[in-house]
Amino acid sequence: MPYKNLKKKAAMEMSVGTIVTIVLLVSVLVLGLLLIQNIFSSAKDAVDLTDNQLKDEIQKIFSEEKKLVIYPGTTEIEVERGETSGIGIGVRNRLRGDEEGVFDYSILVDDSDVKENCGVDANEVESWIRGKEGSDIALPIGNEVQIERVLFDIPENAPLCSVKMRVKITVDKSNYATDSFFLTIK
């Protein structure tokens, strides 16, 4: 009889030990997943970066002949409804001569089907942009980069869709550089 009680006690201790081990392993797995998510999501937009960090990131993307860079260097910027996300625009003066250039920039909807695809017009999409235009930005010729930060404030009721946006840089009202990306609302 004492042998049966000993077996039951041992089985119970083994069960409790197994449950504790499983709980600890699941906790470590969850913490590991959160850490990985934080690592990969930390560099997805320009909102949380300081000006120096943003400038460093944009300098890494610039090649010798580029005039305009958008950070992050992806062709799609994903923003959740009700959230704010941002991009950095980097401009480098590649004009000929030795005088400084006076630059202007604008961000516009470059999607003729935005009304059919998203159910909103281009003016409404552009109203979600903070810092969509800048003017009279003096920039000397050389390797110095001018950084501008642009924020997207997506409302809670925004449609889930993707809109093509264009960044246009002008010098003395003449086209200097242009690039595009997709703003995807999730």
Number of C-alpha atoms within 10 A of each C-alpha: 5 6 8 9 10 11 11 11 12 11 12 12 11 12 12 11 11 12 11 11 12 12 11 12 12 11 12 12 12 12 12 12 12 11 12 11 11 11 10 9 10 11 14 17 21 22 18 13 15 10 15 10 12 24 19 11 19 23 18 9 16 19 10 9 8 14 18 23 23 22 23 20 17 10 14 16 21 16 19 16 17 13 13 17 19 23 20 24 22 24 25 24 24 18 15 9 8 9 11 16 21 16 23 20 24 15 21 19 20 16 16 12 14 18 12 9 15 17 13 14 16 19 10 11 20 15 12 16 19 15 14 18 16 13 13 12 15 14 18 17 17 12 13 13 21 18 19 20 18 19 18 22 19 21 14 10 8 18 16 14 14 18 23 18 20 17 21 18 23 17 19 11 10 10 13 18 16 16 14 17 17 19 19 17 20 15
